Amino acid sequence: MTLDLPLIWAVLIAFAVLAYVILDGFDLGIGILFPLFKQEKERDTLMNTVAPVWDGNETWLILGGGGLLAAFPLAYAIVLPALYAPITVMLLGLIFRGVAFEFRWRTRRWKAVWDWSFALGSLAAALMQGIALGGLVQGIRVVDRAYAGGWWDWLTPFSILTGIALVVGYTLLGACWLIIKTDSGIQDRGYLLARRLSVLLIVLIGLVSLWTPLLDPQFLGRWFAWPNIALTAPMPLLVLLAAGFLWRGLHDYKRPAQPFLAALALFVLSYTGLGISFWPLMVPPSITIWDAAAPDASLGFLLIGAVVLLPIILAYTGYAYWVFRGKVDRHAHYH
């Protein structure tokens, strides 16, 4: 039996990207929510909810990007030039928020500067991730296996919509995380914010879902052509079910974890819908997984390392969340 190594690596990278989105998404959301909490103690509490895990969450971004370079070098060589600008801004945002984690605890005079660095860095990273996703989904012009588009091809109404949708989604995850990790006043504000954000997110998911199949006849066929429609028809129903689960959880104070789990379900379903549109493309509209893959010998060698490292990463990630489970002590500090 011959292993389909490009397919295996496509699944691994897709998993790494999803893990990054659902794990780093809520701590980016905490940063976006930062300016809405004016008191210093409240902001300290917000940061303490993610301080033990935020840097570990970004491991998945490195794995996804590094895996793309190693396993699908052609896709990397096409996507990076097409999305240089949003990716650069995203990385700068992540750098600023990472530095702010350390510096805001060490200074009094410049604390406001680092608070805003944390907030704006989180917002920039989230927005640019969404815009980069939109720029990829709408298609990248390729000629002779190289990027043939312009500097601003990534910036379109669709990519701006996906950017806004991801910002709202991350902010909702952040609000739901506050419901789990805090109590009293901060938790109450988390519920209030999450209710408003949930309605907005469902609207945005609907808009993006309706727009995406219109971008390319291939996407339209995968969603609405027979027999594909028999498999894709349940997806909108599952999204509505998750939305109902979310809304109910936001009004049932006895189950603080329910809103967060429901919001994660919305992300997973949206990601699955994206996979349905893409399959089997790596770079729409023309580069497939097998076109972009490295030689099987390279993929096999890399797979050995992945088989060893992935369980370790999953283990320490799970252990970190287990150790720091429960409510955050409002009197504790990051350092």
C-alpha positions as CSV (number, residue, x, y, z in Angstrom):
1,M,0.0,0.0,0.0
2,T,1.5,3.4,-1.1
3,L,0.8,6.3,1.2
4,D,-0.5,9.5,-0.4
5,L,2.1,11.7,1.3
6,P,0.9,15.0,-0.2
7,L,-2.6,14.3,1.1
8,I,-1.2,13.4,4.5
9,W,0.8,16.6,4.7
10,A,-2.1,18.7,3.5
11,V,-4.2,17.3,6.4
12,L,-1.4,17.9,8.9
13,I,-1.0,21.5,7.8
14,A,-4.8,22.1,7.7
15,F,-4.9,20.7,11.3
16,A,-2.0,23.0,12.4
17,V,-3.8,26.1,10.9
18,L,-7.1,25.2,12.6
19,A,-5.3,24.6,15.9
20,Y,-3.7,28.0,15.6
21,V,-7.0,29.7,14.8
22,I,-8.9,28.2,17.7
23,L,-6.1,28.6,20.2
24,D,-4.5,31.8,19.4
25,G,-7.8,33.3,18.3
26,F,-9.1,33.8,21.8
27,D,-6.0,35.5,23.1
28,L,-6.0,37.8,20.1
29,G,-9.6,38.4,21.0
30,I,-8.6,39.3,24.5
31,G,-6.2,41.9,23.1
32,I,-8.9,43.4,20.8
33,L,-11.2,43.7,23.9
34,F,-8.4,45.4,25.9
35,P,-9.5,49.1,25.3
36,L,-13.1,48.3,26.4
37,F,-11.8,47.7,30.0
38,K,-10.5,50.9,31.4
39,Q,-9.4,50.0,34.9
40,E,-5.8,48.8,35.2
41,K,-6.8,45.8,37.5
42,E,-9.3,44.7,34.8
43,R,-6.6,44.8,32.1
44,D,-4.2,42.9,34.4
45,T,-6.9,40.2,34.8
46,L,-7.5,40.0,31.1
47,M,-3.8,39.5,30.4
48,N,-3.5,36.9,33.2
49,T,-6.2,34.8,31.5
50,V,-4.0,34.2,28.5
51,A,-0.5,34.7,29.9
52,P,0.3,31.1,30.7
53,V,-0.7,29.8,27.2
54,W,-0.4,32.6,24.6
55,D,3.1,31.8,23.4
56,G,2.5,28.1,23.2
57,N,-0.6,28.8,21.1
58,E,1.6,30.4,18.4
59,T,3.6,27.2,18.0
60,W,0.9,26.1,15.6
61,L,1.5,29.1,13.4
62,I,5.1,28.2,13.1
63,L,4.2,24.6,12.3
64,G,1.7,25.6,9.7
65,G,4.0,28.1,8.0
66,G,7.1,25.9,8.3
67,G,5.2,22.9,7.1
68,L,3.9,24.7,4.1
69,L,7.5,25.7,3.1
70,A,8.9,22.2,3.6
71,A,6.0,20.1,2.2
72,F,4.6,22.4,-0.5
73,P,7.4,24.7,-1.6
74,L,5.6,25.7,-4.8
75,A,2.5,26.9,-2.9
76,Y,4.8,28.8,-0.5
77,A,6.6,30.4,-3.4
78,I,3.3,31.6,-4.9
79,V,1.3,32.6,-1.8
80,L,4.1,34.5,0.0
81,P,4.7,37.1,-2.8
82,A,0.9,37.4,-3.4
83,L,0.3,38.2,0.3
84,Y,3.6,39.9,1.4
85,A,1.9,43.0,2.7
86,P,-0.8,41.5,5.0
87,I,1.6,38.8,6.2
88,T,4.2,41.4,7.1
89,V,1.7,43.6,9.0
90,M,0.4,40.4,10.8
91,L,3.9,39.5,11.9
92,L,4.6,43.1,13.1
93,G,1.3,43.0,15.1
94,L,2.3,39.7,16.7
95,I,5.7,41.1,17.6
96,F,4.3,44.2,19.2
97,R,1.7,42.3,21.3
98,G,4.4,39.8,22.3
99,V,6.7,42.6,23.5
100,A,3.8,44.3,25.2
101,F,3.2,41.1,27.3
102,E,6.6,41.6,29.0
103,F,7.0,45.4,29.0
104,R,3.7,46.5,30.4
105,W,4.5,44.7,33.7
106,R,7.9,46.4,34.0
107,T,7.0,50.1,33.5
108,R,4.6,52.7,35.0
109,R,5.4,55.6,32.8
110,W,4.9,53.8,29.5
111,K,2.3,51.3,30.5
112,A,-0.4,53.0,28.4
113,V,1.8,52.7,25.3
114,W,2.3,49.0,25.8
115,D,-1.4,48.5,26.5
116,W,-2.2,50.1,23.2
117,S,0.6,48.1,21.5
118,F,-1.1,44.9,22.9
119,A,-4.5,46.0,21.6
120,L,-3.5,47.3,18.2
121,G,-1.0,44.5,17.6
122,S,-3.8,42.0,18.3
123,L,-6.2,43.8,16.0
124,A,-3.7,44.2,13.2
125,A,-2.7,40.5,13.4
126,A,-6.4,39.3,13.4
127,L,-7.4,41.7,10.6
128,M,-4.5,40.8,8.4
129,Q,-5.0,37.1,8.9
130,G,-8.6,37.5,7.7
131,I,-7.6,39.6,4.7
132,A,-4.8,37.1,3.8
133,L,-7.4,34.3,3.9
134,G,-9.7,36.3,1.7
135,G,-6.9,37.1,-0.7
136,L,-6.2,33.3,-1.0
137,V,-9.8,32.2,-1.3
138,Q,-10.6,34.7,-4.1
139,G,-7.7,33.2,-6.2
140,I,-4.1,34.0,-7.0
141,R,-3.0,34.7,-10.6
142,V,-0.3,32.1,-11.6
143,V,1.7,32.0,-14.8
144,D,4.4,29.4,-15.4
145,R,4.2,28.2,-11.8
146,A,4.9,31.7,-10.4
147,Y,2.9,34.6,-9.0
148,A,1.8,36.8,-11.8
149,G,-0.4,39.3,-10.0
150,G,0.1,42.8,-8.7
151,W,1.1,44.3,-5.3
152,W,-2.5,45.1,-4.3
153,D,-4.4,42.1,-5.7
154,W,-5.0,40.9,-2.1
155,L,-7.0,44.0,-1.2
156,T,-10.6,43.6,-2.4
157,P,-14.1,44.0,-0.9
158,F,-14.2,40.3,-0.3
159,S,-10.9,40.2,1.5
160,I,-11.9,43.1,3.7
161,L,-15.1,41.3,4.6
162,T,-13.2,38.2,5.6
163,G,-10.8,40.3,7.6
164,I,-13.7,41.9,9.5
165,A,-15.4,38.6,10.0
166,L,-12.2,37.0,11.5
167,V,-11.8,40.0,13.8
168,V,-15.3,39.6,15.1
169,G,-14.9,35.9,15.4
170,Y,-11.7,36.2,17.4
171,T,-13.3,38.9,19.6
172,L,-16.2,36.6,20.3
173,L,-13.8,33.8,21.3
174,G,-12.0,36.3,23.6
175,A,-15.3,37.3,25.3
176,C,-16.3,33.7,25.7
177,W,-12.9,32.9,27.2
178,L,-13.5,35.7,29.8
179,I,-16.8,34.0,30.7
180,I,-14.8,30.8,31.6
181,K,-11.8,32.4,33.3
182,T,-13.2,35.3,35.3
183,D,-16.1,36.1,37.6
184,S,-18.2,39.0,38.8
185,G,-18.0,42.2,36.7
186,I,-15.6,41.1,34.0
187,Q,-17.6,37.9,33.4
188,D,-20.8,39.9,33.2
189,R,-19.3,42.1,30.6
190,G,-18.0,39.0,28.7
191,Y,-21.6,37.8,28.5
192,L,-22.9,41.1,27.3
193,L,-20.2,41.5,24.6
194,A,-20.5,37.9,23.5
195,R,-24.3,38.3,22.9
196,R,-23.7,41.3,20.6
197,L,-20.7,39.8,18.8
198,S,-22.5,36.4,18.2
199,V,-25.3,38.1,16.3
200,L,-22.8,40.1,14.2
201,L,-20.7,37.0,13.5
202,I,-23.6,34.9,12.3
203,V,-24.5,37.7,9.8
204,L,-20.9,37.9,8.6
205,I,-20.6,34.1,8.3
206,G,-23.7,34.2,6.1
207,L,-22.3,36.9,3.9
208,V,-19.0,35.2,3.4
209,S,-20.7,31.9,2.8
210,L,-23.0,33.3,0.1
211,W,-20.1,35.3,-1.6
212,T,-17.5,32.5,-1.7
213,P,-19.3,30.2,-4.2
214,L,-19.7,33.1,-6.5
215,L,-15.9,33.7,-6.7
216,D,-15.2,30.7,-8.9
217,P,-17.3,28.2,-10.9
218,Q,-15.3,25.4,-9.1
219,F,-16.5,26.6,-5.7
220,L,-20.1,26.9,-7.0
221,G,-20.0,23.3,-8.3
222,R,-18.7,21.8,-5.1
223,W,-21.5,23.4,-3.1
224,F,-24.5,23.1,-5.4
225,A,-23.9,20.5,-8.1
226,W,-25.3,17.1,-7.7
227,P,-24.3,14.9,-5.9
228,N,-22.2,17.3,-3.9
229,I,-25.2,19.2,-2.6
230,A,-26.4,16.1,-0.8
231,L,-23.2,16.3,1.4
232,T,-23.0,20.1,1.7
233,A,-26.7,20.8,2.4
234,P,-26.3,19.9,6.2
235,M,-23.6,22.5,6.7
236,P,-25.8,25.6,7.0
237,L,-28.1,23.6,9.4
238,L,-25.1,22.7,11.5
239,V,-24.0,26.3,11.6
240,L,-27.5,27.3,12.8
241,L,-27.4,24.5,15.4
242,A,-24.1,25.8,16.7
243,A,-25.4,29.3,16.8
244,G,-28.4,28.2,18.8
245,F,-26.2,26.4,21.2
246,L,-24.1,29.5,21.5
247,W,-27.1,31.8,22.1
248,R,-28.5,29.4,24.7
249,G,-25.2,29.2,26.5
250,L,-25.0,33.0,26.7
251,H,-28.2,33.1,28.6
252,D,-27.5,30.1,30.9
253,Y,-25.1,31.2,33.6
254,K,-24.7,27.7,35.0
255,R,-22.7,26.5,32.0
256,P,-19.9,29.0,31.4
257,A,-18.0,26.7,29.1
258,Q,-20.9,26.3,26.6
259,P,-20.5,29.6,24.8
260,F,-16.8,29.0,24.2
261,L,-17.4,25.5,22.9
262,A,-20.2,26.7,20.6
263,A,-18.0,29.5,19.2
264,L,-15.3,26.9,18.5
265,A,-17.9,24.8,16.7
266,L,-18.7,27.8,14.5
267,F,-15.0,28.2,13.6
268,V,-14.6,24.4,12.9
269,L,-17.7,24.4,10.7
270,S,-16.6,27.5,8.8
271,Y,-13.1,26.0,8.3
272,T,-14.8,22.8,7.0
273,G,-16.8,24.8,4.6
274,L,-13.6,26.4,3.4
275,G,-12.1,23.0,2.9
276,I,-15.1,21.9,0.8
277,S,-14.7,24.9,-1.5
278,F,-10.9,24.4,-1.8
279,W,-10.6,20.6,-2.3
280,P,-8.3,19.5,-3.9
281,L,-6.7,22.9,-4.5
282,M,-3.7,24.3,-2.5
283,V,-3.7,27.6,-4.3
284,P,-6.9,28.5,-6.1
285,P,-7.8,28.4,-8.8
286,S,-5.3,26.1,-10.4
287,I,-2.6,24.6,-8.1
288,T,-3.6,21.3,-6.5
289,I,-2.1,19.6,-3.5
290,W,-0.2,17.2,-5.7
291,D,1.0,20.0,-8.0
292,A,2.5,21.9,-5.1
293,A,4.0,19.0,-3.1
294,A,7.7,18.4,-2.6
295,P,9.1,15.0,-3.7
296,D,7.8,11.9,-1.9
297,A,11.3,11.3,-0.5
298,S,11.3,14.7,1.2
299,L,7.7,14.3,2.4
300,G,8.5,10.9,3.9
301,F,11.5,12.2,5.8
302,L,9.6,15.1,7.1
303,L,6.7,12.9,8.2
304,I,9.0,11.0,10.5
305,G,9.8,14.3,12.4
306,A,6.1,15.2,12.4
307,V,5.1,11.8,13.9
308,V,7.6,12.4,16.7
309,L,6.9,16.1,17.4
310,L,3.2,16.4,17.0
311,P,2.3,14.2,20.0
312,I,4.8,16.1,22.2
313,I,3.3,19.4,21.1
314,L,-0.3,18.2,21.8
315,A,0.8,16.8,25.2
316,Y,2.5,19.9,26.5
317,T,-0.4,22.1,25.2
318,G,-3.0,19.9,26.9
319,Y,-0.9,19.8,30.1
320,A,-0.5,23.6,30.1
321,Y,-4.3,24.1,29.8
322,W,-4.9,21.5,32.5
323,V,-2.4,23.1,35.0
324,F,-3.9,26.6,34.5
325,R,-7.5,25.5,34.5
326,G,-10.1,27.3,36.5
327,K,-10.7,31.0,37.3
328,V,-8.0,33.5,37.3
329,D,-6.9,35.0,40.6
330,R,-7.6,38.8,40.3
331,H,-4.7,39.5,42.7
332,A,-2.2,37.5,40.8
333,H,0.4,38.9,38.3
334,Y,2.0,37.6,35.2
335,H,5.4,37.9,36.8
